[in-house]
Amino acid sequence: MIFCLFVAACAALPGISMLVEWAVSTRLSERHHSSHDTYVIPFALTSALSLSMMFMGTLGLVLCWLCHVGVFKADPTIMLGFFSSFVLVMFVMWSALRHYRVATFDDHLEVTPFVGGKRIVRYDDIDCMRWSRPLAISSRRNILIFSGGEVCGVLIGTFDLDQILLRINRNDVFDNS
């Protein structure tokens, strides 16, 4: 039973991500419209995650088969468990990155975080914007947007933050510390 779940994870999850990347992808990380601008994670990153899932899933299935026929002396279930857990974690990361988007309008901002629903932030309601660095090894910084004393949105550093900040046009609330 558990072995069948591992096989399904190694085969189906990469296939789903590749199908979505091929059929649904916008191919553009920035889309400028007359009423709003939309920013999403670049296609190169999400497709690279899909390809790595496909590679690791295929490698796991091949190595599991080689263990089953006796080429390697390892338990096929443990071997496939490792690769299916890698594929599962990558699939969760891929789906979270595909979910994240920022849309800027004339008077408000719509942030769809990695997990959860869309949040609408009116530019007039922004109390503070602050730079943050998610990891010490990352050279890109994010911007935290505060409204009502709590973080209501995060603009990640992979986007064109200068363009987004020009659209928000609230330099008076920007914390430069």
Backbone as a printed PyTorch tensor [residue, N CA C, xyz], in Angstrom:
tensor([[[  0.8190,  -1.2040,   0.0000],
         [  0.0000,   0.0000,   0.0000],
         [  0.8550,   1.2560,   0.0000]],

        [[  1.8010,   1.3340,   0.9630],
         [  2.6570,   2.5170,   1.0600],
         [  3.5670,   2.6140,  -0.1610]],

        [[  3.9870,   1.4530,  -0.6730],
         [  4.8270,   1.4380,  -1.8690],
         [  4.0860,   2.0390,  -3.0580]],

        [[  2.8090,   1.7220,  -3.1900],
         [  2.0000,   2.2780,  -4.2860],
         [  1.8510,   3.7920,  -4.1620]],

        [[  1.7450,   4.2970,  -2.9250],
         [  1.6770,   5.7490,  -2.7210],
         [  2.9800,   6.4220,  -3.1290]],

        [[  4.1100,   5.7780,  -2.8160],
         [  5.3990,   6.3330,  -3.2030],
         [  5.5390,   6.3750,  -4.7280]],

        [[  5.1160,   5.3020,  -5.3900],
         [  5.1750,   5.2650,  -6.8570],
         [  4.2710,   6.3450,  -7.4480]],

        [[  3.0840,   6.4850,  -6.8980],
         [  2.1570,   7.5120,  -7.3980],
         [  2.7240,   8.9120,  -7.2080]],

        [[  3.3730,   9.1560,  -6.0590],
         [  3.9610,  10.4770,  -5.8120],
         [  5.0880,  10.7630,  -6.7910]],

        [[  5.9290,   9.7810,  -7.0500],
         [  7.0570,   9.9840,  -7.9650],
         [  6.6070,  10.1380,  -9.4050]],

        [[  5.4770,   9.5830,  -9.7600],
         [  5.0170,   9.6500, -11.1450],
         [  4.0000,  10.7630, -11.3820]],

        [[  3.0310,  10.8900, -10.4830],
         [  1.9170,  11.8050, -10.7420],
         [  2.2460,  13.2650, -10.4450]],

        [[  2.9050,  13.5470,  -9.3330],
         [  3.1540,  14.9450,  -8.9710],
         [  4.0250,  15.6880,  -9.9850]],

        [[  5.1280,  15.0890, -10.4630],
         [  5.8710,  15.7850, -11.5160],
         [  5.0570,  15.9440, -12.8020]],

        [[  4.2510,  14.9480, -13.1090],
         [  3.4110,  15.0430, -14.2990],
         [  2.3960,  16.1700, -14.2020]],

        [[  1.7950,  16.3170, -13.0240],
         [  0.8350,  17.4050, -12.8280],
         [  1.5120,  18.7530, -12.9670]],

        [[  2.6850,  18.9040, -12.3430],
         [  3.3740,  20.2020, -12.4220],
         [  3.8150,  20.5100, -13.8460]],

        [[  4.3010,  19.5180, -14.5700],
         [  4.7130,  19.7480, -15.9600],
         [  3.5140,  20.1070, -16.8310]],

        [[  2.3880,  19.4420, -16.6060],
         [  1.1840,  19.7430, -17.3680],
         [  0.7010,  21.1670, -17.0960]],

        [[  0.7090,  21.5710, -15.8380],
         [  0.2960,  22.9370, -15.4900],
         [  1.2550,  23.9520, -16.0950]],

        [[  2.5500,  23.6990, -16.0120],
         [  3.5280,  24.6250, -16.5920],
         [  3.3310,  24.7420, -18.1010]],

        [[  3.0020,  23.6350, -18.7530],
         [  2.8320,  23.6530, -20.2020],
         [  1.5130,  24.3010, -20.6120]],

        [[  0.4370,  24.0010, -19.9080],
         [ -0.8930,  24.4190, -20.3500],
         [ -1.3750,  25.7320, -19.7570]],

        [[ -1.0450,  26.0210, -18.5180],
         [ -1.6610,  27.1320, -17.8080],
         [ -0.7280,  28.3310, -17.6530]],

        [[  0.5440,  28.1160, -17.8030],
         [  1.5100,  29.1640, -17.4850],
         [  1.3210,  30.4060, -18.3440]],

        [[  1.5200,  31.5780, -17.7090],
         [  1.3960,  32.8550, -18.4160],
         [  2.6630,  33.1980, -19.1790]],

        [[  3.7780,  32.6020, -18.8160],
         [  5.0910,  32.8080, -19.4260],
         [  5.6930,  34.1780, -19.1270]],

        [[  4.9300,  35.1180, -18.5890],
         [  5.4350,  36.4460, -18.2720],
         [  5.3710,  36.6710, -16.7750]],

        [[  6.4740,  37.1780, -16.1880],
         [  6.4610,  37.4400, -14.7570],
         [  5.8560,  38.8050, -14.4490]],

        [[  5.8210,  39.6920, -15.4400],
         [  5.1870,  41.0050, -15.2800],
         [  4.1940,  41.1970, -16.4070]],

        [[  3.0060,  41.6320, -16.0700],
         [  2.0000,  41.9300, -17.0880],
         [  1.4370,  43.3000, -16.7780]],

        [[  1.6040,  44.2100, -17.7120],
         [  1.1250,  45.5740, -17.5400],
         [ -0.1630,  45.7510, -18.3390]],

        [[ -1.2120,  46.1500, -17.6440],
         [ -2.5050,  46.4130, -18.2540],
         [ -2.8230,  47.8880, -18.0650]],

        [[ -3.8740,  48.3460, -18.6750],
         [ -4.2350,  49.7590, -18.5440],
         [ -4.7230,  50.0850, -17.1360]],

        [[ -5.3560,  49.1370, -16.4610],
         [ -5.8940,  49.4160, -15.1220],
         [ -5.0170,  48.9030, -13.9880]],

        [[ -4.1370,  47.9260, -14.2570],
         [ -3.3180,  47.3600, -13.1920],
         [ -2.0800,  46.6760, -13.7590]],

        [[ -1.1440,  46.3750, -12.8680],
         [  0.0410,  45.5900, -13.1940],
         [  0.0210,  44.3340, -12.3320]],

        [[  0.4050,  43.2000, -12.9070],
         [  0.4230,  41.9360, -12.1830],
         [  1.8390,  41.3750, -12.1960]],

        [[  2.2870,  40.9020, -11.0480],
         [  3.6100,  40.3210, -10.8910],
         [  3.4700,  38.9110, -10.3360]],

        [[  4.1200,  37.9490, -10.9790],
         [  4.1230,  36.5600, -10.5210],
         [  5.5650,  36.0620, -10.5090]],

        [[  5.7760,  34.9070,  -9.8970],
         [  7.1030,  34.2970,  -9.8670],
         [  7.4920,  33.9600, -11.3150]],

        [[  8.7340,  34.2150, -11.7000],
         [  9.1520,  33.9670, -13.0880],
         [  8.9610,  32.5100, -13.5240]],

        [[  8.6090,  32.3590, -14.7750],
         [  8.3790,  31.0440, -15.3660],
         [  9.6370,  30.1770, -15.2940]],

        [[ 10.8060,  30.7810, -15.4180],
         [ 12.0510,  30.0040, -15.3860],
         [ 12.2070,  29.2740, -14.0560]],

        [[ 11.8240,  29.9050, -12.9620],
         [ 11.9470,  29.2720, -11.6490],
         [ 10.9330,  28.1410, -11.4780]],

        [[  9.6750,  28.3940, -11.7970],
         [  8.6620,  27.3520, -11.6040],
         [  8.8870,  26.1760, -12.5510]],

        [[  9.3290,  26.4380, -13.7740],
         [  9.5900,  25.3280, -14.6890],
         [ 10.8300,  24.5490, -14.2700]],

        [[ 11.8280,  25.2290, -13.6800],
         [ 13.0070,  24.5170, -13.1810],
         [ 12.6240,  23.5860, -12.0270]],

        [[ 11.7130,  24.0330, -11.1790],
         [ 11.2410,  23.1570, -10.1010],
         [ 10.4970,  21.9540, -10.6650]],

        [[  9.6990,  22.1660, -11.7010],
         [  8.9850,  21.0490, -12.3360],
         [  9.9570,  20.0540, -12.9580]],

        [[ 10.9680,  20.5710, -13.6230],
         [ 11.9560,  19.6790, -14.2410],
         [ 12.7410,  18.9010, -13.1930]],

        [[ 13.0780,  19.5490, -12.0810],
         [ 13.8040,  18.8250, -11.0370],
         [ 12.9160,  17.7550, -10.4050]],

        [[ 11.6250,  18.0350, -10.2590],
         [ 10.7010,  17.0090,  -9.7600],
         [ 10.6440,  15.8330, -10.7240]],

        [[ 10.5600,  16.1240, -12.0120],
         [ 10.4940,  15.0630, -13.0160],
         [ 11.7730,  14.2260, -13.0010]],

        [[ 12.9180,  14.8820, -12.9230],
         [ 14.1940,  14.1640, -12.8940],
         [ 14.3090,  13.2780, -11.6570]],

        [[ 14.0200,  13.8280, -10.4890],
         [ 14.1530,  13.0620,  -9.2520],
         [ 13.1090,  11.9430,  -9.1600]],

        [[ 11.9090,  12.1860,  -9.6460],
         [ 10.8940,  11.1340,  -9.6590],
         [ 11.2940,   9.9830, -10.5630]],

        [[ 11.7880,  10.3040, -11.7510],
         [ 12.2380,   9.2690, -12.6840],
         [ 13.4430,   8.5200, -12.1290]],

        [[ 14.3980,   9.2570, -11.5630],
         [ 15.5720,   8.6270, -10.9730],
         [ 15.1690,   7.6920,  -9.8380]],

        [[ 14.2260,   8.1300,  -9.0220],
         [ 13.7590,   7.2810,  -7.9220],
         [ 13.1020,   6.0130,  -8.4190]],

        [[ 12.2840,   6.1160,  -9.4560],
         [ 11.6260,   4.9260,  -9.9960],
         [ 12.6380,   3.9660, -10.6230]],

        [[ 13.6320,   4.5000, -11.3250],
         [ 14.6490,   3.6410, -11.9470],
         [ 15.4970,   2.9550, -10.8800]],

        [[ 15.9420,   3.7160,  -9.8770],
         [ 16.7470,   3.1010,  -8.8160],
         [ 15.9410,   2.0840,  -8.0110]],

        [[ 14.6720,   2.3480,  -7.8160],
         [ 13.8100,   1.3910,  -7.1150],
         [ 13.6910,   0.0960,  -7.9160]],

        [[ 13.5390,   0.2200,  -9.2080],
         [ 13.4680,  -0.9630, -10.0690],
         [ 14.7810,  -1.7410, -10.0290]],

        [[ 15.9090,  -1.0020, -10.0510],
         [ 17.2090,  -1.6730,  -9.9780],
         [ 17.3990,  -2.3880,  -8.6400]],

        [[ 16.8850,  -1.8310,  -7.5710],
         [ 16.9290,  -2.5160,  -6.2710],
         [ 16.0340,  -3.7500,  -6.2890]],

        [[ 14.9030,  -3.6330,  -6.9420],
         [ 13.9540,  -4.7560,  -7.0030],
         [ 14.5250,  -5.9380,  -7.7850]],

        [[ 15.2630,  -5.6650,  -8.8560],
         [ 15.8150,  -6.7640,  -9.6610],
         [ 17.1520,  -7.2520,  -9.1160]],

        [[ 17.6720,  -6.6330,  -8.0680],
         [ 18.8620,  -7.1450,  -7.4010],
         [ 20.1780,  -6.4920,  -7.7880]],

        [[ 20.1650,  -5.4230,  -8.5600],
         [ 21.4120,  -4.7480,  -8.9210],
         [ 22.0120,  -4.0730,  -7.6880]],

        [[ 21.1800,  -3.4470,  -6.8720],
         [ 21.6180,  -2.8220,  -5.6230],
         [ 20.9860,  -3.5610,  -4.4550]],

        [[ 21.7220,  -3.6420,  -3.3580],
         [ 21.1950,  -4.3020,  -2.1680],
         [ 20.6340,  -3.2480,  -1.2250]],

        [[ 19.4780,  -2.7570,  -1.5450],
         [ 18.7710,  -1.7830,  -0.7080],
         [ 17.2880,  -2.0970,  -0.7930]],

        [[ 16.5670,  -1.6710,   0.2120],
         [ 15.1320,  -1.8960,   0.2370],
         [ 14.4710,  -0.9220,  -0.7480]],

        [[ 13.7430,  -1.4120,  -1.7420],
         [ 13.1080,  -0.5210,  -2.7260],
         [ 12.1260,   0.4620,  -2.0960]],

        [[ 11.4650,   0.0470,  -1.0310],
         [ 10.5000,   0.9480,  -0.3880],
         [ 11.2040,   2.1410,   0.2550]],

        [[ 12.3320,   1.9060,   0.8910],
         [ 13.0850,   2.9970,   1.5090],
         [ 13.6610,   3.9060,   0.4340]],

        [[ 14.1910,   3.3060,  -0.6210],
         [ 14.7470,   4.0900,  -1.7320],
         [ 13.6690,   4.9830,  -2.3390]],

        [[ 12.5150,   4.4120,  -2.6180],
         [ 11.4350,   5.1750,  -3.2350],
         [ 10.8310,   6.1660,  -2.2490]],

        [[ 10.8480,   5.8540,  -0.9620],
         [ 10.3670,   6.7870,   0.0490],
         [ 11.1780,   8.0600,   0.0750]],

        [[ 12.5050,   7.9330,  -0.0650],
         [ 13.3590,   9.1140,  -0.1040],
         [ 13.0130,  10.0020,  -1.3020]],

        [[ 12.9470,   9.4080,  -2.4720],
         [ 12.6890,  10.1980,  -3.6750],
         [ 11.2700,  10.7620,  -3.7010]],

        [[ 10.3030,  10.0100,  -3.2120],
         [  8.9310,  10.5290,  -3.2160],
         [  8.7880,  11.6640,  -2.1980]],

        [[  9.5120,  11.6100,  -1.0880],
         [  9.4420,  12.7300,  -0.1430],
         [ 10.0870,  13.9730,  -0.7390]],

        [[ 11.1660,  13.8120,  -1.4880],
         [ 11.7640,  14.9530,  -2.1820],
         [ 10.7680,  15.5560,  -3.1680]],

        [[ 10.1390,  14.7000,  -3.9590],
         [  9.1710,  15.1760,  -4.9560],
         [  7.9970,  15.8660,  -4.2760]],

        [[  7.5260,  15.3290,  -3.1740],
         [  6.3980,  15.9310,  -2.4550],
         [  6.7540,  17.3180,  -1.9210]],

        [[  7.9330,  17.4550,  -1.3260],
         [  8.3550,  18.7610,  -0.8100],
         [  8.5090,  19.7660,  -1.9530]],

        [[  9.0900,  19.3310,  -3.0570],
         [  9.2450,  20.2220,  -4.2150],
         [  7.8860,  20.6030,  -4.7960]],

        [[  6.9330,  19.6860,  -4.7810],
         [  5.6020,  19.9840,  -5.2980],
         [  4.9010,  21.0340,  -4.4320]],

        [[  5.0400,  20.9060,  -3.1180],
         [  4.4510,  21.9050,  -2.2160],
         [  5.0970,  23.2640,  -2.4550]],

        [[  6.4250,  23.2880,  -2.5990],
         [  7.1200,  24.5490,  -2.8570],
         [  6.7100,  25.1250,  -4.2130]],

        [[  6.6130,  24.2950,  -5.2270],
         [  6.2080,  24.7360,  -6.5550],
         [  4.7880,  25.3180,  -6.5240]],

        [[  3.8670,  24.6340,  -5.8380],
         [  2.4890,  25.1310,  -5.8170],
         [  2.3780,  26.4310,  -5.0230]],

        [[  3.1670,  26.5800,  -3.9520],
         [  3.1560,  27.8390,  -3.1990],
         [  3.7110,  28.9790,  -4.0440]],

        [[  4.7710,  28.7280,  -4.7760],
         [  5.3310,  29.7730,  -5.6390],
         [  4.3860,  30.1210,  -6.7800]],

        [[  3.6800,  29.1470,  -7.3210],
         [  2.7100,  29.4260,  -8.3870],
         [  1.5260,  30.2230,  -7.8580]],

        [[  1.2200,  30.0850,  -6.5790],
         [  0.0740,  30.7480,  -5.9730],
         [  0.3470,  32.2290,  -5.6910]],

        [[  1.6060,  32.5750,  -5.4090],
         [  1.9620,  33.9320,  -5.0040],
         [  1.8440,  34.9010,  -6.1840]],

        [[  1.1950,  36.0290,  -5.9330],
         [  1.0910,  37.0710,  -6.9570],
         [  0.7890,  38.4100,  -6.3080]],

        [[  1.1980,  39.4640,  -6.9900],
         [  0.9420,  40.8310,  -6.5390],
         [  0.3450,  41.5880,  -7.7200]],

        [[ -0.7490,  42.3010,  -7.4600],
         [ -1.3710,  43.1510,  -8.4790],
         [ -1.4890,  44.5580,  -7.9110]],

        [[ -1.0040,  45.5280,  -8.6570],
         [ -1.0780,  46.9250,  -8.2190],
         [ -2.1180,  47.6480,  -9.0640]],

        [[ -3.0070,  48.3600,  -8.3900],
         [ -4.0370,  49.1480,  -9.0370],
         [ -3.7900,  50.6190,  -8.7070]],

        [[ -4.6770,  51.4980,  -9.1340],
         [ -4.5060,  52.9250,  -8.8750],
         [ -4.5820,  53.2640,  -7.3950]],

        [[ -5.4740,  52.6130,  -6.6510],
         [ -5.6780,  52.9920,  -5.2520],
         [ -5.4340,  51.8620,  -4.2570]],

        [[ -5.1570,  50.6510,  -4.7320],
         [ -4.9180,  49.5350,  -3.8080],
         [ -3.9790,  48.5040,  -4.4140]],

        [[ -3.5840,  47.5860,  -3.5530],
         [ -2.6570,  46.5200,  -3.8800],
         [ -3.3180,  45.2010,  -3.5020]],

        [[ -3.2050,  44.1970,  -4.3450],
         [ -3.7310,  42.8710,  -4.0330],
         [ -2.5610,  41.9060,  -3.9450]],

        [[ -2.3600,  41.3470,  -2.7570],
         [ -1.2750,  40.3980,  -2.5290],
         [ -1.8890,  39.0320,  -2.2500]],

        [[ -1.5280,  38.0520,  -3.0590],
         [ -1.9260,  36.6730,  -2.8110],
         [ -0.7010,  35.9620,  -2.2610]],

        [[ -0.6690,  35.6690,  -0.9500],
         [  0.5390,  35.0830,  -0.3500],
         [  0.7550,  33.6390,  -0.7940]],

        [[  1.8780,  33.0730,  -0.3640],
         [  2.2090,  31.6980,  -0.7270],
         [  1.1330,  30.7270,  -0.2780]],

        [[  0.5670,  30.9650,   0.8930],
         [ -0.5050,  30.1290,   1.4290],
         [ -1.6140,  31.0610,   1.8960]],

        [[ -2.8200,  30.8020,   1.4760],
         [ -3.9490,  31.6140,   1.9250],
         [ -4.5860,  32.3930,   0.7850]],

        [[ -5.5570,  33.1950,   1.1730],
         [ -6.3230,  33.9450,   0.1930],
         [ -5.7550,  35.3230,  -0.0900]],

        [[ -6.3650,  35.9710,  -1.0520],
         [ -5.9360,  37.2860,  -1.4920],
         [ -6.1880,  38.3340,  -0.4130]],

        [[ -5.2340,  39.2390,  -0.2460],
         [ -5.3700,  40.3420,   0.6990],
         [ -5.3500,  41.6500,  -0.0890]],

        [[ -6.3120,  42.4970,   0.1980],
         [ -6.4020,  43.7970,  -0.4700],
         [ -5.9170,  44.8630,   0.5090]],

        [[ -4.9450,  45.6530,   0.0580],
         [ -4.3610,  46.6970,   0.8880],
         [ -4.5360,  48.0280,   0.1580]],

        [[ -5.3000,  48.9180,   0.7620],
         [ -5.4530,  50.2640,   0.1950],
         [ -4.1870,  51.0550,   0.5050]],

        [[ -3.7120,  51.8160,  -0.4700],
         [ -2.4870,  52.5860,  -0.2830],
         [ -2.6250,  53.5830,   0.8640]],

        [[ -3.8080,  54.1500,   1.0360],
         [ -4.0250,  55.1250,   2.1100],
         [ -3.9730,  54.4820,   3.4960]],

        [[ -4.2190,  53.1590,   3.5910],
         [ -4.2390,  52.4630,   4.8780],
         [ -2.8700,  51.9520,   5.3110]],

        [[ -1.8420,  52.1080,   4.4790],
         [ -0.5120,  51.6050,   4.8180],
         [  0.0890,  52.4670,   5.9180]],

        [[  0.4720,  51.8140,   7.0360],
         [  1.1040,  52.5070,   8.1580],
         [  2.6140,  52.5960,   7.9880]],

        [[  3.2170,  51.5080,   7.5260],
         [  4.6720,  51.4360,   7.4560],
         [  5.0730,  50.3950,   6.4120]],

        [[  6.1660,  50.6580,   5.7240],
         [  6.7900,  49.6650,   4.8470],
         [  8.2380,  49.5260,   5.3040]],

        [[  8.6900,  48.2670,   5.4370],
         [ 10.0080,  48.0160,   6.0150],
         [ 10.7390,  46.9580,   5.1960]],

        [[ 12.0310,  47.1830,   4.9710],
         [ 12.8730,  46.1950,   4.3090],
         [ 13.1050,  45.0170,   5.2530]],

        [[ 13.1670,  43.8340,   4.7030],
         [ 13.5280,  42.6530,   5.4950],
         [ 14.3390,  41.7210,   4.6160]],

        [[ 15.1420,  40.9090,   5.2570],
         [ 15.9460,  39.9280,   4.5320],
         [ 15.5500,  38.5580,   5.0470]],

        [[ 14.9810,  37.6920,   4.1800],
         [ 14.4900,  36.4050,   4.6710],
         [ 15.5980,  35.4760,   5.1510]],

        [[ 16.6920,  35.4350,   4.4480],
         [ 17.8050,  34.5720,   4.8220],
         [ 19.0980,  35.3790,   4.7570]],

        [[ 20.0230,  35.0810,   5.6250],
         [ 21.2930,  35.8080,   5.6350],
         [ 22.0920,  35.5650,   4.3540]],

        [[ 21.8500,  34.4380,   3.6740],
         [ 22.6120,  34.1330,   2.4600],
         [ 22.0070,  34.7930,   1.2170]],

        [[ 20.8090,  35.2920,   1.3110],
         [ 20.1320,  35.8880,   0.1640],
         [ 20.5480,  37.3500,   0.0050]],

        [[ 20.8120,  37.7500,  -1.2250],
         [ 21.1700,  39.1410,  -1.4740],
         [ 19.9410,  40.0010,  -1.7490]],

        [[ 18.8210,  39.3860,  -2.0020],
         [ 17.5960,  40.1270,  -2.2810],
         [ 16.8260,  40.3690,  -0.9910]],

        [[ 16.2380,  41.5510,  -0.9040],
         [ 15.4690,  41.8970,   0.2840],
         [ 13.9990,  42.0100,  -0.0800]],

        [[ 13.1670,  41.6860,   0.8780],
         [ 11.7230,  41.8010,   0.7280],
         [ 11.2470,  43.0900,   1.3720]],

        [[ 10.0090,  43.4530,   1.0890],
         [  9.3940,  44.6040,   1.7330],
         [  8.1600,  44.1180,   2.4800]],

        [[  8.1180,  44.4170,   3.7740],
         [  6.9460,  44.1080,   4.5930],
         [  6.0420,  45.3260,   4.5970]],

        [[  4.7520,  45.1230,   4.3770],
         [  3.7780,  46.2040,   4.3870],
         [  2.9150,  46.0460,   5.6280]],

        [[  2.8720,  47.0930,   6.4410],
         [  2.1030,  47.0850,   7.6790],
         [  0.8730,  47.9640,   7.5260]],

        [[ -0.2400,  47.4550,   8.0060],
         [ -1.4790,  48.2210,   8.0550],
         [ -2.2250,  47.7850,   9.3130]],

        [[ -2.6330,  48.7370,  10.1230],
         [ -3.3190,  48.4110,  11.3650],
         [ -2.4230,  47.7310,  12.3750]],

        [[ -1.1250,  47.9730,  12.3020],
         [ -0.1860,  47.4010,  13.2560],
         [  0.2640,  45.9890,  12.9580]],

        [[ -0.1810,  45.3870,  11.8720],
         [  0.2250,  44.0250,  11.5490],
         [  0.6730,  43.9490,  10.0910]],

        [[  1.4460,  42.9160,   9.7890],
         [  1.9130,  42.7180,   8.4200],
         [  0.7350,  42.2630,   7.5670]],

        [[  0.4330,  43.0350,   6.5580],
         [ -0.6970,  42.6730,   5.6920],
         [ -0.2450,  42.2370,   4.3080]],

        [[  1.0380,  42.3510,   4.0270],
         [  1.5400,  41.9220,   2.7360],
         [  3.0530,  41.8920,   2.7280]],

        [[  3.5970,  41.0140,   1.8940],
         [  5.0360,  40.9100,   1.7090],
         [  5.3080,  40.9680,   0.2150]],

        [[  6.1810,  41.8860,  -0.1750],
         [  6.6240,  41.9820,  -1.5610],
         [  7.9960,  41.3450,  -1.6340]],

        [[  8.1100,  40.2190,  -2.3450],
         [  9.3760,  39.4950,  -2.3640],
         [ 10.3540,  40.1450,  -3.3310]],

        [[ 11.6230,  39.9570,  -3.0580],
         [ 12.6790,  40.6340,  -3.7860],
         [ 12.8870,  40.1910,  -5.2130]],

        [[ 12.2530,  39.1190,  -5.6520],
         [ 12.4150,  38.6970,  -7.0350],
         [ 11.5980,  39.5520,  -7.9970]],

        [[ 10.6660,  40.3190,  -7.4650],
         [  9.8550,  41.1990,  -8.3050],
         [ 10.5760,  42.5100,  -8.5580]],

        [[ 10.0540,  43.2830,  -9.4840],
         [ 10.5710,  44.6210,  -9.7550],
         [ 10.0050,  45.5630,  -8.6900]],

        [[ 10.6720,  45.5860,  -7.5400],
         [ 10.1550,  46.3430,  -6.3990],
         [ 10.1270,  47.8400,  -6.6720]],

        [[ 11.0550,  48.3410,  -7.4770],
         [ 11.0390,  49.7670,  -7.8030],
         [  9.7440,  50.1470,  -8.5160]],

        [[  9.3310,  49.3180,  -9.4440],
         [  8.0940,  49.5840, -10.1800],
         [  6.8750,  49.5230,  -9.2580]],

        [[  6.8630,  48.5700,  -8.3550],
         [  5.7450,  48.4360,  -7.4140],
         [  5.7100,  49.6270,  -6.4660]],

        [[  6.8770,  50.0320,  -5.9520],
         [  6.9280,  51.1780,  -5.0440],
         [  6.5240,  52.4740,  -5.7400]],

        [[  6.8500,  52.6090,  -7.0210],
         [  6.3910,  53.7920,  -7.7630],
         [  4.8750,  53.8120,  -7.8670]],

        [[  4.2900,  52.6530,  -8.0350],
         [  2.8340,  52.5700,  -8.1390],
         [  2.1680,  52.8700,  -6.7910]],

        [[  2.7620,  52.3710,  -5.6830],
         [  2.2180,  52.6310,  -4.3500],
         [  2.3630,  54.1130,  -4.0090]],

        [[  3.5320,  54.6940,  -4.2930],
         [  3.7980,  56.1220,  -4.1060],
         [  3.5310,  56.5760,  -2.6700]],

        [[  4.0770,  55.8390,  -1.7040],
         [  3.9380,  56.1910,  -0.2790],
         [  5.3090,  56.2060,   0.3790]],

        [[  6.2000,  57.0420,  -0.0900],
         [  7.5440,  57.1330,   0.4830],
         [  7.5250,  57.6730,   1.8990]],

        [[  6.4370,  58.3390,   2.3110],
         [  6.3350,  58.9000,   3.6470],
         [  6.2460,  57.8200,   4.7250]],

        [[  5.8320,  56.5970,   4.3730],
         [  5.7020,  55.5330,   5.3650],
         [  6.8380,  54.5130,   5.2880]],

        [[  7.8180,  54.7870,   4.4600],
         [  8.9110,  53.8320,   4.2770],
         [  9.9220,  53.9810,   5.4050]],

        [[ 10.1830,  52.8830,   6.1020],
         [ 11.1520,  52.8490,   7.2080],
         [ 12.5060,  52.5050,   6.6240]],

        [[ 13.4440,  53.4210,   6.7060],
         [ 14.7640,  53.2110,   6.1080],
         [ 15.7800,  52.6120,   7.0670]],

        [[ 15.3600,  52.2070,   8.2540],
         [ 16.3270,  51.6610,   9.2110],
         [ 16.7300,  50.2450,   8.8690]]])
